[in-house]
């Protein structure tokens, strides 16, 4: 007798036939980068980035007029010139480093998971990578946004992008989303070790600045925990290094627009320190898992100039954790808890 269910099961995705073992996909997410250090590439990238309602919380109709009428006519050329100063043979530093991180995490996880990189804006897109997982029959997805401290504009936006794609799928895989690791002991150990290595090589500075990417103060007032998570990371690192309260500061960089942002501002703080007699500072940015324009150009170059011109004598930028072995180990430990 002919089985009446054969015609139905014949249409089921072959990836689910024969009780195929479940496959785990690990999606590492970072902010993104333009495809080239050119004005057209920056215009495409900024149009996507700045159109995100999580990034710019202004009524959309008003903001679109400002974005397309003013910002995208002026900013791409200026930003392209800055990107050109840090661009490498492998492309943007953020993309090149993120690829190395992905490869290193894959090596440590071995065959237990399939690790891919997705960028919130630009390429490779989160949508593209998730569809690769879908075609490969992934049954469990672990999403690790590479932002140690949660913020709605970064981690929250990454969640939006992932779930927006998954809403289109017939079969939604098991999903695990790591929303922050600002106080993870292995992350703190790696960050403190990178700073201590700089101290050992160059001497302890008069002041260590832990500079985090800024956000409008309004976001904090509305309940975004980012400011508090940054303070927590600073406290734990300072405790690990045995720093006294007058030996370090938490500051915030990368302001945009005219609204009040989280304070103290990194550039203003550096200027004030130099004018008040501080000659030797080191700066690190714990909010960045990989070096990018905001660290290599803004922190390492622009802010150095501000400090030196105001009377400073020695300024050191301590690189992001990038693909350091202890950093990769911390990321892998986070993933293994859910794999």
C-alpha positions in Angstrom: 0.0 0.0 0.0 1.4 3.4 -0.9 2.3 5.6 2.1 0.2 8.7 2.0 2.9 10.7 3.7 5.6 10.1 1.1 4.4 13.1 -1.0 4.7 15.3 2.1 8.1 14.1 3.3 9.5 14.4 -0.1 9.2 18.2 0.2 11.0 18.4 3.5 14.4 20.0 3.4 16.9 17.1 2.8 19.1 18.6 5.5 16.6 17.2 8.0 16.5 13.7 6.6 18.3 10.7 8.1 18.4 12.2 11.5 21.4 14.3 10.6 23.4 15.4 13.7 22.7 19.0 14.8 25.2 21.6 13.6 26.1 24.6 15.7 26.8 28.0 14.1 28.7 30.7 15.9 28.2 34.2 14.5 30.7 36.9 15.6 29.3 40.3 15.0 31.1 43.6 14.7 30.0 47.1 13.6 31.2 47.0 10.0 33.3 49.0 7.6 33.1 50.6 4.2 34.3 48.5 1.3 36.9 51.0 0.3 38.4 54.3 1.6 36.4 56.3 -1.0 33.6 58.8 -0.8 31.1 56.6 -2.7 31.9 53.6 -0.4 31.6 55.8 2.7 28.3 57.1 1.4 26.8 53.6 1.1 28.1 52.6 4.5 27.0 55.7 6.3 23.6 55.6 4.7 23.0 52.2 6.2 24.7 52.9 9.5 23.1 56.3 10.2 19.6 55.1 9.0 19.4 52.7 11.9 16.9 53.9 14.4 18.9 52.4 17.2 21.9 54.6 16.3 20.1 57.9 15.7 17.0 58.2 17.9 15.4 61.1 16.1 11.9 61.0 14.4 12.7 59.2 11.2 11.1 61.7 8.8 13.1 64.5 10.2 16.3 62.5 10.4 16.1 61.3 6.8 15.9 64.8 5.6 19.0 65.8 7.6 20.9 62.6 6.6 20.3 62.7 2.9 20.1 66.5 2.6 23.2 67.4 4.5 25.3 64.7 6.1 25.6 62.3 3.2 26.6 65.2 1.0 29.5 66.3 3.3 30.7 63.6 5.6 31.6 60.8 3.2 34.5 62.7 1.7 35.9 63.7 5.1 35.5 60.2 6.5 37.1 58.6 3.4 40.2 60.7 3.9 40.5 59.4 7.5 39.9 55.8 6.5 42.7 56.2 3.9 45.2 56.9 6.7 44.5 53.5 8.3 43.7 51.3 5.3 45.9 48.3 4.8 46.6 45.8 2.0 44.0 43.5 3.6 41.4 46.3 3.7 40.1 48.1 6.7 41.8 47.2 10.0 38.5 46.2 11.6 37.7 43.7 8.9 41.2 42.2 8.7 41.4 41.8 12.5 37.9 40.5 12.7 38.8 37.8 10.1 41.8 36.8 12.2 39.7 36.6 15.3 37.1 34.4 13.5 39.8 32.1 12.3 41.4 31.8 15.7 38.1 31.1 17.4 37.3 28.4 14.8 40.7 26.8 15.4 40.1 26.6 19.2 36.5 25.3 18.7 37.6 22.8 16.1 34.8 20.7 14.6 32.3 21.4 17.4 31.0 24.5 15.6 31.1 26.5 12.4 32.3 30.1 13.1 31.5 33.0 10.8 31.9 36.7 10.8 29.0 39.1 10.2 29.0 42.9 10.1 26.0 44.9 11.3 26.6 47.4 8.5 28.5 46.6 5.2 30.0 43.3 4.3 29.8 40.4 5.1 26.2 41.2 6.2 24.5 39.4 9.0 21.7 38.4 6.6 24.1 36.8 4.2 25.9 34.8 6.9 22.7 33.6 8.5 21.5 32.3 5.2 24.8 30.4 4.8 24.0 28.8 8.2 20.5 28.0 6.9 21.9 26.3 3.8 24.3 24.3 5.9 21.6 22.9 8.1 22.6 24.7 11.3 20.2 23.8 14.2 21.7 26.0 16.9 23.1 29.5 16.5 25.2 31.3 19.1 25.5 35.1 18.4 28.4 36.9 20.0 28.4 40.7 19.3 32.0 41.8 19.8 31.0 44.7 22.1 32.0 43.9 25.7 29.6 46.5 27.1 25.9 46.3 26.0 24.4 49.3 24.3 21.2 49.5 22.4 22.9 51.1 19.5 25.4 48.3 19.1 24.4 45.0 20.8 20.7 45.8 20.6 20.9 46.7 16.9 22.8 43.4 16.3 19.9 41.5 17.9 17.4 43.4 15.6 19.3 42.3 12.5 19.5 38.7 13.6 15.9 38.3 14.5 14.7 40.3 11.5 16.3 37.7 9.3 15.1 34.7 11.4 11.5 35.9 11.2 11.6 34.9 7.6 12.6 31.3 8.2 10.2 28.4 8.3 12.5 26.5 10.8 13.9 28.8 13.4 17.0 27.2 15.0 17.8 27.3 18.7 19.2 30.7 19.4 21.6 31.9 22.1 22.5 35.6 22.2 25.4 36.9 24.4 24.4 40.4 25.2 27.6 41.5 27.1 30.8 40.3 28.7 32.0 43.5 30.4 32.8 41.7 33.7 33.8 38.3 32.4 36.9 37.3 34.4 38.9 36.1 31.4 38.1 39.3 29.4 39.2 41.4 32.4 42.4 39.3 32.7 43.2 39.8 29.0 42.6 43.5 29.2 44.6 44.0 32.4 47.5 41.9 30.9 47.7 44.0 27.8 47.9 47.1 29.9 50.5 45.6 32.3 52.6 44.6 29.3 52.7 48.2 28.2 53.6 49.4 31.7 56.4 46.8 31.8 57.8 47.9 28.5 57.3 51.7 28.7 56.9 52.5 32.4 53.8 53.3 34.4 52.2 56.6 33.1 51.1 59.4 35.4 47.5 58.7 34.3 45.8 55.8 32.5 42.7 56.7 30.5 40.2 54.0 29.8 38.3 55.7 26.9 35.0 54.2 25.7 33.0 55.0 22.7 30.5 57.7 23.6 26.7 57.9 23.3 24.2 60.7 23.9 23.5 61.3 27.6 19.8 61.0 26.7 20.3 57.2 26.1 21.5 56.8 29.7 18.5 58.8 31.0 16.2 56.5 29.1 17.7 53.5 30.7 20.6 52.3 28.5 23.0 50.5 30.9 26.1 51.2 28.7 27.6 53.9 31.0 27.3 51.7 34.1 28.8 48.7 32.3 31.8 50.8 31.2 32.3 52.0 34.8 32.2 48.3 35.9 34.9 47.3 33.4 37.1 50.2 34.5 36.7 49.3 38.1 37.6 45.6 37.6 40.6 46.4 35.4 41.9 48.9 37.9 41.5 46.4 40.8 43.3 43.8 38.7 46.2 46.2 38.1 46.2 47.5 41.7 45.8 51.1 40.5 45.0 53.9 42.9 41.9 56.1 42.2 44.0 59.1 41.1 46.0 56.9 38.7 43.2 56.3 36.1 40.1 57.9 34.6 37.1 56.7 32.6 36.4 58.9 29.6 34.2 58.9 26.5 35.2 59.6 22.9 33.7 59.9 19.3 31.0 62.6 19.8 28.7 63.3 16.9 26.2 66.2 16.6 25.5 68.9 19.1 23.6 67.1 21.9 25.3 66.4 25.3 27.1 63.0 25.3 28.4 60.9 28.1 31.1 62.7 30.0 34.0 63.3 30.7 35.0 63.7 27.1 38.3 62.1 26.2 39.6 65.0 24.1 38.7 67.6 26.6 40.1 65.5 29.5 43.5 65.1 27.7 43.7 68.8 27.1 42.9 69.6 30.7 45.4 67.1 32.0 48.2 68.5 29.9 47.4 72.1 30.9 47.4 71.2 34.5 50.9 69.7 34.3 50.4 66.0 33.5 53.1 65.0 31.1 52.8 61.3 30.6 49.5 59.4 29.8 48.6 56.0 28.3 45.2 55.4 26.8 43.3 52.2 26.1 39.7 51.6 24.7 38.0 48.6 26.4 34.8 49.0 24.3 36.6 48.0 21.1 37.4 44.3 20.6 39.4 45.2 17.4 41.3 48.2 16.4 39.5 50.4 13.9 39.2 54.0 12.7 38.1 55.3 16.1 41.2 53.8 17.8 43.9 54.0 15.2 43.1 57.5 13.9 41.0 59.2 16.6 42.7 57.9 19.7 46.2 57.2 18.5 46.6 60.3 16.3 44.0 63.0 16.9 43.9 62.8 20.7 47.7 62.5 20.8 48.0 65.8 19.0 45.5 67.4 21.4 47.5 66.3 24.4 50.9 67.2 23.0 49.8 70.6 21.8 48.4 71.4 25.2 51.7 70.7 26.9 52.0 66.9 27.3 55.2 65.1 26.7 54.5 61.4 26.3 51.3 59.8 25.0 50.8 56.1 24.3 47.9 54.3 22.8 47.6 50.7 24.0 46.1 48.5 21.2 42.8 46.8 21.4 42.9 43.1 22.3 42.5 42.1 18.7 43.5 38.4 18.2 45.7 38.1 21.3 45.6 34.5 22.5 44.2 35.4 25.9 41.4 37.4 24.2 40.5 34.6 21.9 40.5 32.2 24.9 38.0 34.5 26.7 35.7 34.6 23.6 35.9 30.8 23.2 35.1 30.3 26.9 31.9 32.4 26.4 30.9 30.3 23.5 31.6 26.9 25.0 29.2 27.6 27.9 26.4 27.6 25.2 27.7 25.2 22.6 
